[in-house]
Amino acid sequence: MSEVIVRERYLKNGKKVYEYCFELAHEGGKRRRRTKSGFATKREARAAGRQALYEYENVGEVVVDNNISYSDFLDFWIENDCKNTCKEQTIKGYEKKIKLYIKPELGAYRIKSINKDNLQAFITDLYNDGFSVNTVTSIKGLLTKSFNFAVDRNYIPASPAVNLVIPKNKQPDRPTRFKQHIFLEKDQVDKIFERFPKGTSSFIPLKIAYHTGMRPGEVFGLIWDDIDFVNKTITVNRQVQWYAGKRTEEEKKRTNGTSESNGYWYFCEPKYKSYRTIDIDDTLLDILKKSLGKTSMRKLLIKGGDLQVLQFNTEDMKKVEKVAKKYGILYSVLPDCNRKDGLSEVIFHTEAVPRVNMMIQKLKFGKIATFDDYLKNGDEKSLGKLMDFLKKQQGNEKSHTIEGDKVNSAIDGLIEKVGMFAMEKKAISVDQVKENFSINGEQAESVIRQLETIGVLGKKNEDGTHTVMMDKDAFINRVRGYQDLAERMRAVAASKKGENVYIDSLTYEQFMMLGDAELSRRFSMQDEAEQKAKIDREQANELEYVDESQKSDASESANASSGSAGAKPVRNPEREKPKWEDTITNRMLHWSYTPEQKEEVKKALAAGVPKATILTYFYPEVSVEKMSSYRKKP
């Protein structure tokens, strides 16, 4: 054991002080010492030196600042422990209780001076002040966790927060505070499901929450394997949480709910590790059974949200249908726009990507693509028939005269205007549309019918009005979504060679009216011999061309191989260009990363590194150290 040596030291002003010194463990064959000066007397220096030596020999390296206040230590604990182990909402709850209750009473004391009597008196005072047992229990938990961390980091030799007691056999000095529980009456619940009826994306999650009392994150974390249709139970195995990157208030308003929101969803254990199995009634069971698997394209679009495509061999269709039903993936079979490639496609919501990836791993085939990839893969004949069908869907064929085109264009523009008018009135009728927009009855009925189809208006009431079923923001987002899809179809079709497909007047309303069964039937009606002859003619006249995207990829690869030192990182030329939208979230979903790599991306986002920069180096083959070096660059 080392000895404490005390010696005199003189400051620059000539004042004499005392310093203690003792030997530490050798490091790399070299001697190391711990010293501290500034003591007024030799006795003070020796006593402090002996205490420091004792702590070093029995605990480890001496804490540099052992006079830290409990307030500062709590901040240190949140930053260095809680942010590595707790969810964002949990941390916010901790910070609120620390700020309101703990720091005002205990924050000013040095952490080493707080003893068990201080903490027990604090807990008892909270109870006597009328705080609920739940609140006092949560504060007691914060004390226990923070002091345990202090012991672990050698700030104190033992925790004073052991076996603290919440009073049970005495009345508090003040009445216990409580919040009035809020219960929804049946008529209120009915109004909720009038707003989110069957067929909307919120219907089933709301029904599950209403019938089981599950938390929202637990509901959205369910997969079909969690539901036992035989024993009528739902098992809670996980929940979904959102990791929010660093954003300004303006960015939050602009990007919330979009792919630019600088965050991502992830699965984690249930709150309080509350794994459990819940009995469900026949009503919910019947709803869940009817929601499995395949649906129509129209219903899929009405639900809203981004869409992606699963591509697989046509011969595996039955396997895909079976496993998709098991995993609860709502999908629609797309018409085969290229019969020569031997592939089939189904379309599904982006939110189902994790379950689709699980399905691909189980089946050991298939890949996820974008809707644009599906369109680009189509041949001219099939794409032309697709466009023709869209303009004739449900007897809604439009006139191609000059006057007819003017009328059609006016009706297309009215869809959005009448929708906004309906938002203000809450309910509208055909007569109101005729009067306010100066159109005839047939045109007004057509607009009303279109708004019904996309879920903006409900069915006709007894008084002839149609009630608005959607809020303004949801309506605008849905219209923009249909417009975007229609524009993408225009762009893809316009880039094809061959016959004129007449898609210049295609609108989002026409795209919305797409129907799977009728479209597939029309595709299969063409005579096989005629089809083969036409394909032979097209192939005979086909000109070779180079896809611009291939040129771009080749250019990128050349630049990457000949780049000089210090150049900006570029896409790995050996990795195939993704078929899906290239975002941080999608890369995590489609590619395999280590937890350390994912954590490094979180740090980069928190440090304000632009997403475009992160995408230049965020590849599974790039080491964590290399990723970190880009983040630390000035």
Buried (B, 14 or more C-beta within 10 A) or exposed (E): EBEBBBEEBEEEEEEEBBBBBBBBEEEEEEEEEBEBBEBEEBEBBBBBBBBBBBBBEEEEEBBEEBEBBBBEBBBBBBEEBBEEEBBEEEBEBBBEBBEEBBBEBBBEBBBBEBEBEBBBEBBBEBBBBBBBEEBBEBBBBBBBBBBBBBBEBBBBEEBBBEEBEBBEEEEBEEEBEEEEEEEEEEEEEEEEBEBBEEEBBBBBBBBBBBBBEBBEBBBBBBBBEBBEEEEBBBEBBBBBBEBBBEBEEEBEEEBEEEBEBBBBBBBEBBBEEEEEEBEBEEEBBEBBEEBBBBBBBBBBBBBBBBBBBBBBBEEBEEBBBEBBBBBBBBBBBBBBBBBEBEBBBBBBBBBBBBBBBBBBEEBEEBBBBBBBBBBBBBBBBBBBBBBBBBBBBEEBEBEEEEEEBEBBEEBBEBBBEBBEBBBEEEBBBBEBBBEBBEBEEEBBBBBBBBBBBBBBBBEBEEEEBBBBBBEEEBBBBBBEBBBEBBBBBBEBBEEBEEEEBEBEBBBBBBBBBBBBEBBBEBBEEEEEEEEEEBBEEBEEEEEEEEEEEEEEBEEBBEBBEEEEEEEEBBBBBEEEEBBBEEBBBBBBBBBEBEEEBBBBBBEBBEEEBEBEBBBBBBBEEBEBEEBEEBBEEE
